[in-house]
Amino acid sequence: MEITENQYKAFGFVGKSELWDQTLKVIQELQEQTWLIAIGSQVKGEDRIHTCGQADGINLVLSTLVQMRQDAKALNGLTD
């Protein structure tokens, strides 16, 4: 996925961002909760499949946001 100019500006911030940190934290908490539900012994059949799909969607959002941040930082000449 190629980063747009607006995304480059939004994700290419310098320094620390409480909004960024908290956004990732919330997504990671949702990710963990969904994984725990998906592997729970009470979840069976199609419900497990559905929950695994939700977990995969959360993973996609998280990895996409992290990649966009990395791409924007690279375009700005920033390193960790």
N, C-alpha and C positions, 0 to 999 in steps of 0.2 A: 504494500500500500504506500503510495507516494504521499508525502506530507504536503498539505496546502500552505499557502502563505499565512492564512489566519491561524492554522494549527501551529505553524512554526512560531508565530508571535506568542501564542498562548502557552505553548509547552517549552519555549526556549527561555524561560525566566532565569535570572541570575540569582544565586543565593538560595535561601530556604523559603519554602512556601507552606504555611500551616494548612491552607486549603488543599494543596497537593498531598501533603502527608496524611491528612484526615480522610481525604477521598480514597486513597489507597488502603488505609486502615479499614474503612467501612467495607470496601469491596473484598478485602482479605477475610474479614469476619464473616461476611455472607458466604464466601467460598468455603470456609471451614465448616460452617453450619450445614451447608448443603451437602458437603462430602460426608459429614457424620450421619445425616439423614439417609443418604444413598447407601451407606454400608451398614445401616442399622438392621438388626435381625427382624424387626417388625415390618420392614418394607419388603414387599414381594412383587414379582412379575412386572407388569406394566408400570406400576408405581415406581419401582426401582429404575426402570428404563427412563421414565420421565424425569426423575430426580437427577439421574446421571446426565441427561441432556441439559438440565438447568445448570448443573455444575460445569459442564463443558462451556456453556454460554458465558458464565461468570469468568471462567479461565480466559476465554477469548477477549473479553472486555479488559481484564486486567493486563494481559500480555500486550494487547494493542496499545493501551495507554502508556505502559512502560516503554514500549518500542518508540512511540511517538516522542516521548520525552528524550530518549537517547538520541533519536534522529535530530531533533531540534537543538539539543545541546551540541551535537557534532557540527551542525550548520553554523552555530554561533561560536565555534571554536572553544567550547567549554569542555572540561574533563572532570571526572569525579575526583 
